[in-house]
């Protein structure tokens, strides 16, 4: 039997030596075709074997946020296909547009507001026939009647679609929207109600389920909200603003012309009834195939047009991050112990100075330190070395000087001593709590980066015990940790979970990429 299989495999290899088809590559379990995918599509992974079985084509997905994906496409990153929530921003970017050889939408989900039913009734919005306008939602937010979770517009398509939908609907200009048409006062009122931010819609949904008691609702894909309602004790009423929404249509895009035949075969299957039914069941996204009946029928809605000018979209993002949203208080707790010597400390210096503005890439532009942000940097070895504080304003000239001072400080970081992770985390958290008591109207967070194992100062158990003595309202400054070098992932998971944070692995994509990812949560 083994000889027969070996002969068959050898024959197949000889027959395809000159021209290996995508189907044969899949059957031989090598050369999978690569897909740059939006992070939302992790829920499609269980369906990949089904795609391979039907088409003979094996796909390998690598995930990225919306703007990061556009940056990779325009820079010529080697992928066969891209599969994002939306390609509208990419098509406004000349270098990215030139790489997209073909595009077909595969599923649909509008970005809407999910409100606890009692809150929807109290506001008079529970009846779909009495749906509010975007301005109504912003007015309620500005009046303090509404507090919701929403992802960062610069990191995730849901936050991006929400502010774009609001701006477009209020202006009433469709794709002819100009920066001068945007009602920034209304956007500011809307942003005032964002009580929880995140770099991805998936993580945002997870945290909302844990902290629903502190929030009235969440901005997310309708499909995600339907999935949440199957688990929530207090289900959400989906609010489709009457003046329209921005939708995600998950276009499958061809990036390499040499894979045209495989692309055509994949698109035919992805739009076919078999995949559309399985996709709808797995994710609640609406099928694009009219013959497939969805599990949950979508409400009627008006789809808003996407602006036709890149400068309008970029201007809106810049304004939201630097002017409209609640300002941040971001603490960087960085390991400068002896094990960081060499390339590791160089990576840390490079990552921090990149946040100060030296990174001119698209993702660097939207992850840099922002106007009105307050930045603390605490460096530690076997003890807390020191903590520095920089407070940015809305004045560009003043900010330039402060950012240069931050960059100069970061570029001179030196290594020494052992590793006191939890002593440093406690000191940084206490300092942030003190600032919060005096200035509560900010988004507070800690970013802890370490490459080693705790061998000085407090233990993890001692930190947990100290944290448990804090009042519940003091336990919501989120701790995000960067896993680097030999740091223990299990301990960092425990550290971050206590505050509702999460761990980012810099050993895979690099320290700078991890720092950029975390910016969507600050």
PELIN-V98033 format. One record per residue. N is the residue number from 1. PSI is psi in radians with two decimals (NA if undefined). D_LAST is the distance of its C-alpha to the last C-alpha in Angstrom with 1 decimal. Layout:
BEGIN
n/psi/d_last
N/PSI/D_LAST
N/PSI/D_LAST
END
This chain:
BEGIN
n/psi/d_last
1/-0.78/59.1
2/-0.67/56.8
3/-0.72/59.2
4/-0.77/59.2
5/-0.71/55.4
6/-0.74/55.3
7/-0.73/58.0
8/-0.76/56.1
9/-0.73/52.8
10/-0.72/54.8
11/-0.76/56.4
12/-0.69/53.1
13/-0.70/51.7
14/-0.73/54.9
15/-0.51/54.9
16/0.23/51.3
17/-0.64/51.4
18/-0.64/51.9
19/1.69/49.4
20/2.13/47.0
21/2.76/45.7
22/-0.60/42.2
23/-0.78/44.1
24/-0.66/45.8
25/-0.70/42.7
26/-0.76/41.1
27/-0.56/44.3
28/0.03/44.4
29/0.61/40.8
30/3.02/39.7
31/0.77/38.3
32/2.47/35.9
33/2.42/34.7
34/2.50/31.0
35/2.13/28.5
36/1.93/25.1
37/2.58/23.5
38/2.56/20.5
39/-0.39/18.5
40/-0.41/19.9
41/0.20/23.3
42/-0.44/23.1
43/-0.11/25.2
44/-0.27/27.9
45/-0.72/28.5
46/-0.30/31.1
47/-0.07/33.1
48/-0.74/33.3
49/-0.61/36.6
50/-0.68/38.0
51/-0.76/37.3
52/-0.75/38.9
53/-0.62/41.9
54/-0.56/42.5
55/-0.29/42.1
56/0.18/42.7
57/2.16/39.5
58/2.28/36.9
59/2.48/33.3
60/2.06/30.4
61/2.33/26.9
62/2.28/24.0
63/2.59/20.6
64/2.73/18.0
65/2.95/15.6
66/-0.96/17.4
67/-0.60/16.8
68/-0.72/17.1
69/-0.75/20.3
70/-0.74/21.7
71/-0.73/21.2
72/-0.68/23.1
73/-0.83/25.8
74/-0.40/26.5
75/-0.05/26.6
76/0.37/29.3
77/2.48/27.7
78/1.64/30.5
79/2.62/30.1
80/-0.69/33.0
81/2.88/31.0
82/2.57/27.7
83/1.64/26.6
84/2.95/23.6
85/-0.61/22.7
86/2.61/23.9
87/0.23/25.4
88/-0.69/25.7
89/-0.72/23.2
90/-0.68/24.9
91/-0.26/28.2
92/-0.16/27.3
93/1.91/26.6
94/-0.79/30.1
95/-0.63/29.6
96/-0.75/27.9
97/-0.67/30.4
98/-0.44/33.2
99/-0.28/32.2
100/1.83/32.2
101/-0.49/35.9
102/2.71/35.8
103/2.31/33.5
104/2.25/34.2
105/2.58/32.1
106/-0.35/32.2
107/2.91/30.6
108/2.45/29.0
109/2.06/26.3
110/2.68/25.3
111/2.09/21.8
112/3.10/22.6
113/2.16/21.6
114/2.13/22.5
115/2.52/23.5
116/2.44/25.2
117/-0.70/28.9
118/-0.64/29.7
119/-0.71/27.1
120/-0.70/28.3
121/-0.73/31.8
122/-0.57/31.1
123/-0.10/29.7
124/0.45/32.7
125/0.06/30.8
126/-0.53/32.0
127/2.11/35.0
128/-0.49/34.1
129/-0.20/36.9
130/0.60/35.0
131/2.48/31.6
132/2.87/29.6
133/2.97/28.7
134/-0.64/25.2
135/-0.67/26.2
136/-0.76/27.3
137/-0.77/23.9
138/-0.68/22.2
139/-0.74/24.9
140/-0.67/24.3
141/-0.80/20.6
142/-0.48/21.4
143/0.03/24.0
144/0.26/21.8
145/0.00/23.7
146/2.28/20.8
147/2.12/17.4
148/2.90/15.8
149/2.43/13.1
150/2.46/12.2
151/2.85/10.4
152/2.25/8.8
153/-0.42/12.1
154/-0.12/11.5
155/-0.43/11.0
156/2.50/13.2
157/-0.51/16.6
158/-0.80/16.5
159/-0.70/13.9
160/-0.82/15.8
161/-0.60/19.1
162/-0.87/18.4
163/-0.54/17.7
164/-0.71/20.5
165/-0.77/22.8
166/-0.85/22.3
167/-0.76/23.0
168/-0.76/26.0
169/-0.76/27.5
170/-0.67/27.5
171/-0.57/28.9
172/0.52/31.4
173/-0.06/31.9
174/-2.46/31.1
175/-0.06/30.7
176/0.17/32.1
177/2.32/29.0
178/2.79/28.5
179/-0.64/25.8
180/-0.30/28.4
181/-0.25/28.6
182/2.28/25.0
183/1.59/24.9
184/-0.41/21.7
185/-0.75/22.7
186/-0.69/22.6
187/-0.66/19.2
188/-0.72/17.9
189/-0.74/19.5
190/-0.79/18.0
191/-0.45/14.4
192/-0.47/15.2
193/-0.01/15.6
194/1.77/12.3
195/-0.20/11.6
196/2.23/9.5
197/2.88/7.2
198/2.84/7.5
199/-0.10/8.6
200/2.59/12.2
201/-0.53/14.6
202/-0.85/16.3
203/-0.65/13.6
204/-0.76/12.8
205/-0.72/16.5
206/-0.79/16.9
207/-0.65/14.5
208/-0.73/16.2
209/-0.51/19.5
210/-0.50/18.7
211/0.46/17.4
212/-0.51/19.5
213/-0.43/21.2
214/0.05/18.4
215/2.71/18.0
216/-0.38/20.6
217/-2.94/19.6
218/2.43/17.4
219/2.15/17.3
220/-3.14/18.3
221/2.50/21.4
222/-0.63/24.6
223/-0.71/25.5
224/-0.71/22.4
225/-0.66/23.2
226/-0.72/26.9
227/-0.71/26.0
228/-0.67/23.9
229/-0.38/26.9
230/-0.19/29.1
231/-0.44/27.2
232/2.48/25.9
233/-0.58/28.2
234/1.61/27.4
235/2.78/27.5
236/2.48/25.7
237/2.20/27.7
238/2.17/26.6
239/1.96/26.6
240/1.81/27.7
241/2.39/27.7
242/-0.33/31.2
243/0.15/30.6
244/2.86/28.9
245/2.82/26.0
246/2.34/24.5
247/2.68/25.5
248/2.29/24.6
249/0.17/27.9
250/1.07/26.9
251/2.37/29.2
252/2.11/30.8
253/2.44/31.3
254/2.16/33.9
255/-0.44/32.8
256/2.05/36.0
257/-0.49/39.4
258/-0.28/41.1
259/0.40/39.5
260/-0.79/40.8
261/-0.76/43.2
262/-0.69/40.6
263/-0.85/38.2
264/-0.70/40.9
265/-0.72/41.7
266/-0.78/38.1
267/-0.73/37.6
268/-0.69/40.9
269/-0.77/39.8
270/-0.52/36.3
271/-0.05/37.8
272/2.88/40.7
273/-0.68/41.2
274/-0.91/40.7
275/-0.72/37.1
276/-0.69/36.2
277/-0.78/37.5
278/-0.71/35.7
279/-0.80/32.4
280/-0.70/32.7
281/-0.65/33.5
282/-0.54/30.7
283/-0.15/27.9
284/0.10/29.3
285/2.58/28.8
286/2.40/31.7
287/2.61/34.4
288/-0.22/35.5
289/1.99/39.0
290/-0.32/40.9
291/-0.19/43.2
292/2.16/40.6
293/2.11/40.1
294/2.70/36.5
295/-0.75/36.0
296/2.08/34.3
297/2.43/35.5
298/2.56/33.0
299/2.72/33.3
300/2.44/34.7
301/2.75/32.2
302/2.28/32.4
303/2.16/30.3
304/2.57/28.8
305/2.58/29.5
306/2.41/26.9
307/2.57/27.1
308/-0.12/29.6
309/2.29/28.1
310/-0.66/25.2
311/-0.46/24.6
312/-0.81/24.1
313/-0.81/21.3
314/-0.70/19.6
315/-0.65/20.2
316/-0.75/18.6
317/-0.79/15.4
318/-0.77/15.5
319/-0.74/16.3
320/-0.80/13.6
321/-0.67/10.8
322/-0.31/12.8
323/-0.74/15.0
324/-0.79/14.6
325/2.86/11.3
326/2.35/10.5
327/2.70/9.4
328/2.72/6.5
329/1.85/7.9
330/2.14/6.7
331/2.22/9.6
332/2.02/11.0
333/1.84/14.0
334/2.39/16.3
335/2.09/19.7
336/0.52/22.6
337/2.98/25.4
338/-0.56/28.5
339/-0.23/27.6
340/-0.02/25.0
341/2.55/27.9
342/-2.34/28.6
343/-0.55/26.6
344/-0.80/23.6
345/-0.53/23.1
346/-0.73/23.7
347/-0.70/20.9
348/-0.81/18.5
349/-0.79/19.7
350/-0.70/19.6
351/-0.75/15.9
352/-0.74/14.8
353/-0.49/17.3
354/-0.70/16.1
355/-0.45/12.7
356/-0.10/15.0
357/-0.08/16.8
358/-0.30/19.5
359/1.92/18.3
360/0.13/20.0
361/2.95/19.5
362/-0.83/18.2
363/-0.60/15.1
364/-0.63/14.8
365/-0.68/15.2
366/0.04/12.2
367/0.03/9.8
368/2.89/11.1
369/2.45/10.1
370/2.78/10.5
371/2.48/13.2
372/0.02/12.9
373/2.50/9.9
374/2.26/11.1
375/2.21/10.9
376/2.44/12.8
377/1.99/14.5
378/2.13/16.7
379/2.49/19.2
380/2.66/21.4
381/-1.94/24.6
382/0.06/27.0
383/3.02/25.7
384/2.06/22.9
385/-1.01/24.0
386/2.99/22.1
387/2.23/19.0
388/2.68/18.3
389/2.33/16.4
390/2.29/15.8
391/1.90/15.2
392/2.71/15.0
393/-2.76/16.9
394/0.06/18.1
395/2.03/21.0
396/-0.73/20.9
397/-0.77/23.6
398/-0.73/22.1
399/-0.68/18.7
400/-0.71/20.6
401/-0.74/22.3
402/-0.71/19.3
403/-0.61/17.5
404/-0.69/20.9
405/-0.74/21.1
406/-0.79/17.8
407/-0.74/19.1
408/-0.75/22.5
409/-0.82/21.3
410/-0.64/19.3
411/-0.20/22.3
412/0.20/24.6
413/2.35/23.1
414/2.76/26.1
415/2.61/26.7
416/2.65/28.8
417/-2.87/29.6
418/-2.67/28.4
419/1.93/25.2
420/1.30/24.1
421/-0.88/20.8
422/-0.49/20.9
423/-0.75/22.3
424/-0.75/19.4
425/-0.73/16.8
426/-0.79/18.8
427/-0.74/19.2
428/-0.71/15.5
429/-0.74/14.8
430/-0.72/17.9
431/-0.69/16.9
432/-0.69/13.5
433/-0.68/15.7
434/-0.77/18.2
435/-0.68/15.9
436/-0.64/14.6
437/-0.48/18.4
438/-0.40/19.1
439/1.33/16.2
440/-0.29/14.9
441/0.91/13.7
442/2.86/10.1
443/1.93/6.8
444/2.45/7.2
445/2.74/6.1
446/2.37/8.5
447/1.96/9.0
448/2.20/12.7
449/2.19/15.0
450/2.63/18.7
451/0.15/21.7
452/-2.93/24.2
453/2.39/25.6
454/2.14/25.4
455/0.20/28.7
456/2.77/28.5
457/-2.60/27.5
458/2.61/26.1
459/2.96/26.5
460/-0.73/24.0
461/-0.67/26.4
462/-0.67/26.4
463/-0.77/22.6
464/-0.72/22.8
465/-0.78/25.6
466/-0.77/23.9
467/-0.64/20.8
468/-0.33/23.3
469/-0.19/24.8
470/2.66/21.8
471/2.61/22.1
472/-0.68/20.4
473/-0.26/18.3
474/-0.05/17.1
475/0.32/16.0
476/0.26/12.7
477/1.92/10.3
478/2.37/8.9
479/2.10/10.1
480/2.39/9.4
481/2.53/12.5
482/2.05/14.1
483/2.13/17.7
484/2.51/19.9
485/-2.20/23.7
486/0.19/25.4
487/2.56/22.6
488/2.00/23.4
489/-0.64/21.3
490/-0.75/22.9
491/-0.69/21.9
492/-0.59/18.3
493/-0.77/18.2
494/-0.76/19.8
495/-0.81/17.5
496/-0.59/14.2
497/-0.52/16.1
498/-0.58/17.1
499/0.04/13.7
500/0.37/12.9
501/-2.78/10.7
502/2.96/12.2
503/2.43/13.8
504/2.31/13.7
505/1.88/17.2
506/-0.15/17.6
507/-0.33/21.4
508/-0.95/21.6
509/-0.13/19.7
510/2.76/19.3
511/-0.73/16.8
512/-0.73/15.6
513/-0.69/15.0
514/-0.75/12.9
515/-0.71/10.7
516/-0.73/10.4
517/-0.76/9.8
518/-0.46/6.8
519/-0.48/5.2
520/-0.23/5.7
521/-0.01/3.8
522/NA/0.0
END
